[in-house]
Each structure stands twice: as structure tokens, then as C-alpha cells.
Amino acid sequence: MNDNPKIAYWKKVLSLLNKGQNVFIAMVVDHTIHSPGTTGAKLLVKENKEMMGTIGGGIMEFTLVNRAYNILNNGNFTPEIQSLDHKKTGTDEQSGMICAGKQTNLYYVCEPEKDSEIVDKIVQNLTEGQSAILSISPEGMSLHKQELENHDSQYSFTQSDDHWCYQEQLKNYNRIAILGGGHCSLALSRVMKNLGYGVFVYETRENVFTITENRYTRSVQIVDDYRDAASLINYPELTNVVVMTTDVDSDVQGLLGLIDLPSPFIGVMGSQAKIAEILRRLKSEGISEDQLSHLTAPVGTPMTSNTPEEIAISVAAQILQKRIQPTN
């Protein structure tokens, strides 16, 4: 199975530490709208200047990689933060970029002796999908167990005159449940995993080619009835849902189970004629107009989408558009 970007990043850090190498890591811990670097973005720099990931690119990143190289080759480094303005004027240090917005970066050097064990636990938690809080401050890096419901957001950054602390819940807040395991589901699974989402697929058929070929999911669950899938979705308030089964009856059954979930997004794939029939049947089952208003039907950003890959791109684009964005 191919790793999602976050797991791949930490596995690379661990691999380098296990080879006895120090690793410079940079993370975006806060950002405003239009900033090229977004909270949670990560970059690593090796002792030979090779890098992985990005915190926004451009001259900002070029300058940082050169600085990281010097830090890695000159000994001790105390963890620090840097606030950068992406415009010619601003209250913080200028990044050299003019795309607007600003971001705060955290810089830390992982060392084999002090950090290998923690990074190994990070990889383990991410791989197993476990809840845990990663904390980084001037005192160093730590990890402790904490359930998802006890942490308000995926990322937290606090700063005072003499101290700062960054925290990240390792459990992925970006989640998507897909009802249906066909070609479009396979394509959407691939796209969403590459975007860093945890993908969960529900299907009524076993041993379907597109299910056995789907290496992009956290899980595939076979259900007797698509209506049962809703009760199997963990953290529904964080989980986007897309219905793309093989027929109208299955779509309707799935939606009857999903309609009252607190999911941020519930979409169903289909032509205008198919959607009209689905909505008619839902109404005949007693679903109100208010309940139907929570559905996105048909799902996908309007575009000419004919192939499964094109449909997947249009659906992913719509989900990304509806994400909550920074307001300042």
C-alpha cells in the first residue's frame, strides 16, 4: 500500500535517524488566507541539502533550505518559530514572496539519540490510525495519547512573550467515506489519499475487481445493505461522504441511512435524470425538503467529467472548495 503524504514524511525522518543522521524539519504552525504555506504543511532537509515536502515553496523555501544545511553542519540548534509576511510591507519579517497572507513556521532538528523513539511512535500511530498528540516546544518534542474528541482541532499553536508550543493530533481529521466500490470509487480513493485523506469504502459485493485493486483505503467494509453503512462511519462530524453505487435502489438505501448524519458533506453521483429519481424516491420515504437540502446532488464541480478519473477530480475539487478556510 502506498503511504499518504504525512506517513511518508515521518517514515523518511525515521529512516534518516536510523542511519545516524540529523534531520532539519520545518512545519507551518499558523497561516492566514492566501498564504502559500498552510497549517500542518511540512518540509524536511537532509545533511546534504536534499529535501522532502514543502512549506510553501519559492524564495522563502530556498532560503530556508540553505539555512537548514548550515544548521545541520554546524552543531547545536534550539527549536524556534519564525513569522513571515508574504508581501512587501507587514508587521513580521518579509519572506521575499508577494502572494499575500502570512505564515508562522516552526524549525526543529531531529537527532537520533533524543528523537528516534518518538518519531518511531509517530509512524506507528499514523500507520495504525491511532489518536495521539505530538507536541513541539523550545524544550523539545513529545508524544502522548489523547482521544480525538478531546482535542478541538487538528492543529494548535500557542505563543506568549517567553514561550510557544505547537500541538498536532495525529489522527487524521480529513476523512471520506465512499459508498460503492466501482471504478469511480477506485479513482476517487486514489485522489483523496494523495490529498492526505483517510479513505473508507463500503460495498455490498465481495471480490469485485475494483475492490481488490483499491490499495488507497484505510478500510473496505462489506455490508448487507448500504443503509447499514452509516452506523459504521466513525467520527461522522469529520467525515465527508460520497455515494456512488451501481444503481438507484442502492443509492437511495445508502442515503436513507446517511441523511441525518452530522457530516460536513454528503454527495451523490449521477446524471440530472438519475438525481431527480433519487430525490423522488427519498421524498416518498418521508425525507423532508430540509433534510434533502443537506445533500449535494449531483456531486462534483461542474465540468465535463466522463472518465472515472475526471469524475474523481471534480468530486475532490468540490470537497476542497467546501472546506473551512482561514478568515483573516
N, C-alpha and C positions, 0 to 999 in steps of 0.2 A: 504494500500500500504506500502511495506517495504521501509524504507528510505535508500538513498545511504549513504556511509560511512561519508561524510562530514556533511550532515544534522544530522545524528545520533549523531555524535560527539558534535555538538553545542547544540543539544537538551539535551544531557546529562549534558553539562556545565550549561545550563539554569535550568534544573531540580534541580541540586545541589545548585545553587544560590538561587532558590526559597525556598529551605529548610533552608536557612540561612548559608550555608557552603561556605567557601572559596575554590577555585579550582586552583591548580597549572597547568598551561598549558605550553607546550613546542612545538615549531614549528621549522621545518627546513626552514631557510630563504635563504640558498645558499648551493650548493654542487658541487662537481666535479665528473667526471666519476669514477665508481667503488665504490663510497660511498654507504654504506647500507641505509643511510637516504637520501631521495630525497626532493627537494624543495617543500614545501606545506604539507609535512607529519606532523601529529600532534599526540600529546600524552597528556592525562590529568591524574592528580593524585589527589585522594581524600584525605581527612584528615586522613583516616585510612589506607593509602597506596594502596588502590585499584586503578587500572588504566584502561584506555581505549585508544586504538590506539597504535601507535608505531612511533618512530623517527629513527629506525634502529636496535633496539634490543641489545643483547649481554651485556658485562660488562659495556659499556657506559650507557645503559638504566638502568641497575641495580643500578649503582652508582647514577644516576640522581634521580631515584625514592626515594632512601634513603635520598638524599639531599632535595628533594621536601617535604618529610614527615617532616623533621626538620624545613624547612621554614614555612610550614603551621602551625606548632605547636609553633613557636617562634616569631610570630608577623610580623612587617613591612618588606617589601621586595621591592626593587627598580628594575624595569624591566632591564634585562641585556641580552647580547649576549655572546656566547662562541664559538670560532672556535676550532675544533678538527681535528687532523690528525689521520687517521686510519693506521698508520704504526709506526715502532719503531723509525724512525727519521723524522724530519719535522720542519717547522718553527713555527707551532702552538702547543698548548697543545696536548699531546697524549691522545687518547680516551681509550687505553687499548686493542683496536682491531687491527688486522693486515690485513684487507681486502683491503687496499689501498684507495686512494682518501681522501677527507676531506669534512667536512660539517660545517656550521655555524648554531647554534641553538639559538633561542630566548626563554627566560623564562619570564613568567608573572604570577602574581597571580590575578585571578578574584575575586572581592569582591562583595557581594550582593548589598551594598548601591551604589557603584560607577559604577558597570558594568552590573547589571541586565537588565537595559533598553536597553543598546547597544546590549547585547547578544540576547535579545528578538527580536530586529530588524534584527540581523544577521539571526536568524532562519526564520523569516518571509520572508526576501529577498531570502534566499536559497530555501525555500519551494515554493515560487511563481515564482522562476526563474528570479528575478529582478537583474538589474545591480546596483552595489554599491561597493565602495572601503572601505575595512577595513584597518585602519592604526594603527600600534603599534609603540611607541617610548618610550624613558625614561619618557616622560610626561604622558603616558597612552594610552588608546585605544579610537578610534573614528571611526565613520562611516559616509560616505557622498555619495550621489548619483553621479554616473558618468556612462555615456553610454559606452558600450563595445568598440565601435570604437575609443574612445578617450583614451584608455589605451592599450599600445603597447603589453603588455604581462600579463599573469595571475598573476605573482608574480614579485615584485620589491623590492630590498634591496639596500639601500644607506648607506654609512658609511664614516665619517670623523674622525679627531682626537678627537673631542669633542661631536659628536652626531651620531645617527643612526636612521633609520626609515625603517620599513617593511610595504609594502602595498600588498594587495591581492584583486583582482577583484573577487567578489563573483559569478558573472555569470560564469557558467561552460564553460571553453574552450574545454573540452573533450566532443565531441558530435558525435553521429552516427545516420544517417537516414537509415532505413531499408525499402526497397520496397518489400512488401509481408508480409502477416500476418499469415503464416502457422506454422507448428511445428518447423522448423529450425529458423524462426524469433522469436518465443517464447523463444527458448533455447538461442539464441544469445542476446536477450533483457535481459534475466536474468544474463548472464555472464557479459555483458557490464555494466549493472547497478552496479553489485557488484564490478566492476573495477573503479567505480566513474564516468561513462559516463552518459550524458543526452541522453536518447534514444527516437527517434521519428519514428513512424511506419506509413507507407502509404499502404492502401489496397483498392481494388475495391469492395470487398464483405462485406456486413454488417452481423452482428450476427453470425460470424464464431466462433466456439468454442475456437480456439486458440487466437482469438482477445479478447473475453470476459474474458479469463483466464489470459491475459497478464497484470499483475499488476506492470510491471517494467518500463513502459514508462512515459515520460513527456506528450506525447500526441499520440493518434491514429487518423489519418485523413482518411476519406473515400473519394476516388476520383473516378470520372467517368472513367478516363483513366490514366494509370501510367505515361504517358508523362506529365501530369499536376503536378506531384509531385515535379518536380524540382523547379517550381516557388514558391512552398510553403516552401522550405527549408530556414530557417533563418540562417544567418552567414555561407554561403556555404564554405567560405575560411577556416573555422574551423571544418567543418563537414565531417567526413568520411561517405561514402555511400556504402551500400551493397545491391545488387539486388538479391532477392531470391523469385521470384513469382512462380506461379503454372505452367507456360508454356512458351514456346519460344516466342510466339507473345507478351506476356505481358513483358517479359524481354527486348525485342527489343524496345517496346514503351517506357519503362522506361529509357533505355539507350539513346534513341534519345533525350529525354529531358535533361538528365544529362550530356551528353558528353562534353559540353563546360563549365560546372560549374568549378570554381576555387578550387574545393575540393581537399584536400591533398591525398585522397584515394577514388577510385571508383572501386569496385569489383563486380563480378557477379558469382553466384554459378552455377555449372554444370559439367557434365562429359566432356571429351575431345570432344566427338561427338556432344554434345549439344552446347558447346562453339564454335566449328567450324561452326555450322549452324547459331548461333547468329552473329558471325563475318561476315559470308557471307551475311546475310540479312542487316547488318549495312552498309556494303560496297555498296550493291545495292541501299541503300538510300542516297548514296553520302558521306558517312563518310570516311574521308581520313585515310591513314596509320598513319599520325601524330596524329590525334585525337584518333585513336584506341590505340596508344602507352600509353595513359593515363589510360587505363583500366588494371585492374588486373584480368585475366581470365584464368583459374578458380581461384576463390578466396580461400584463406586458405593455411596455411603452409602445405607442402606435408607430409602426414601421412595417415594411414589407418583410414578414417573417415566414419563410416557407420550410426551411430545414429545421431539424431539432436543435442544431447549434444556434441558428438565428433566433429561434423562439427562446432559447435559454438566455441569450444576451438581452433580449427585450424584457424578459421577466426580471433578470438580475438588475438591469438598469432601473426598472420601476421600484424595486425594493430599496435600492440605494438612494433613489430620489426621495423616498418617504422616510428615510432615517432622520432622527432628530439632529439638527446641526447647531453649532455654537451660535449664539445670538449676538455676541459682541465682536 
